[in-house]
Amino acid sequence: MVGSGTTDRNKEAVGMMALHEALRSVCLNSDWTYSVFWTIRPRPRVRGGNGCKVGDDIGSLMLMWEDGFCRGRMADCLEDMDAGEDPVRKAFSKMSIQLYNYGEGWV
């Protein structure tokens, strides 16, 4: 079917906007400072420049940030912060760039 890739991308974009609006709504209609939506995805299996494999064949999973909302301007939440600044916003910023092994440790 011609053009189905564009239609799929449009549906995905609409879904992402709806997700972001839902996360925003949670914060603005509660006392929450931020909200985050996580996804569980298979760890990619790729080969590095030296032929080393990253990932594995046993289906390990990773917990990955899909989207988030933080009260105030998003740029304020995601910019680097000094140690004396808001620890919640600092944690929000760190979570947005981290990948976690599913089922291991704390998020």
Sequence and secondary structure as in RCSB ss.txt:
>XXXX:A:sequence
MVGSGTTDRNKEAVGMMALHEALRSVCLNSDWTYSVFWTIRPRPRVRGGNGCKVGDDIGSLMLMWEDGFCRGRMA
DCLEDMDAGEDPVRKAFSKMSIQLYNYGEGWV
>XXXX:A:secstr
 TTHHHHHHHHHHHHHHHHHHHHHHHHHTSS SEEEEEEEEE   EE TTS EES SS  EEEEEEEEEESS HH
HHHS   TTS HHHHHHHHHTT EEETTSS  
